[in-house]
Structures are given as C-alpha cells and as structure tokens.
C-alpha cells in the first residue's frame, strides 16, 4: 500500500513541472541502479547523463516504516530546454552532442534567433 501511495504522489508532482522525468524504484536489497536507455549500472549516490541527454541519479529513498532495508530509486529527467517561442522564420534543431537545441534562421543556419 505504501508503494501505491508513493507512486500516486510522484505522478501528481511530475505533472506540475515542464521537465520530462522518469522515476523507478529498484528491487529491495539493490545496491545499484540500471539506466534503462544505456543499460549501464550506477552505484547509489551516482549522477550521470545518458545517451538520450537525460540527467539521472541513483539514490536511497525513504523506506516505509515496516521495512528494514533502504529503498533505492533511480530518476532521469531531460537535461535540456526545449524552445517553444521563437520567430516564425526560425527553426529549432537538436544537437545530440551538446544536448541542446539551437534556434536559427530557416534559410541561414549561421544566424541564430532569439528565444523568448
């Protein structure tokens, strides 16, 4: 029942933000988190950026009162801003190496556009 309450609470909190995040509770007794994208393992306390430009962490979460073992949680959120308000003669292009969008003129990529 405590897991269900935690899941409902987290789903409600995620809807209040613009970030795209994923949250996962690891199996009881886990000492590492697995990145679902890259399939790499990370120790508790680690932070990393995966190949899909998601900023992730592996940490100990609050354990329910009736459990003796800490619960390990993994969370990954988009590590970049997605521009939405810019001039009509501009286009946004994602740079996967830099993990960011670049907004430039449609007909001249060398001219950057303002983002509001």
N, C-alpha and C positions, 0 to 999 in steps of 0.2 A: 504494500500500500504506500509506503514511503517513496518508493521509486516512481509510482504513478503521480504522486503529488509533486515531486521534483520535476518530472517531465512536463506536466501541465504548467507549472510556474515558469520554467525555462522557455517554453513555447510562447507564452504571453510576453515575456521580456524581449524576446527576439523580434517580435512584431513592432516594438517601439523604436527600433533602430533602422538605419539605412543599410547597414553592413549585411552582407550575406555570410551567415555563420552556420557551422555545423558543430554539434555537440555530441559526444559519445561517452558513455560510462563503460569502463573496461570490466572484464570478469573479476570477481572477488579474488584477492591474492595477487593480482597483476603487479608487476614492478616496472613495466614499460608500456608505452602507447604505440600503436601502429598507425602510420599515416595511410589513410585509405586511398590516396592518389598514387603515391610513390612506393607504397608497401614497405617503407623503411620503419625501423623501430627506434624509439627515443625514450631515454630514461626519465623518470619523474623529475621535474624541475627544468626540463629542456624546453627551449623555444626554437623554432625553425621556420623557414619559408620553403614550401614545396614547389614542384614544377608547374603548378597551376596558379602561382603567385598568391597562395593562401598563407597567412601568418598563423602559425599553430603553436600550441603549448600542451604540455603533459604535466598534470599536477594532481596533488592529493585534494580530494573534495571532502566536504563534511560527511562523515559517516552517520547513518541512522543510529540512534541510541542503542538499539538491540544488536549491533554488530561489533565484533571485536577487531575487525580488520579495516584499515582505511580504504576508501574507495578511490580509485584512480580515474580521472576524467581527462579527455582529450577534446580540445576545441580548436577549430580552424575557421578563420574569417578572411574575407577578401582583404588583400594587402594593398589595395589601390582605390583611388577615387574614380568614379565614372562620371564624366562631364555630361550634363544634360541641357544646359543653357548656353548656347553659343550662336553666332550669326549663321543665317541660312546658307551663306556661300562657303561655309566651312564644313569640314568632316572630321570625325574622331577616328583615330587609328590606334589600335592597341599594340604596344611594343612589349612582346613577351620577355625580352632580355632585361629590360629595365623595369618590368612590371608596372607600367603606367600607360595612360592614354596620352596621345599627342593630338592636339586640335590644330589643323592647318587649313589653308585655302584649298578648295576642291581642285582648282586648276594650277596651283603652285604650292607644292609641299614645303618649299623653303620659307613660306610666310606663315608664321604662327598666328592663331586667332585668340582673341580674349575669351575667357570663360567666366561666366557670372555665377 
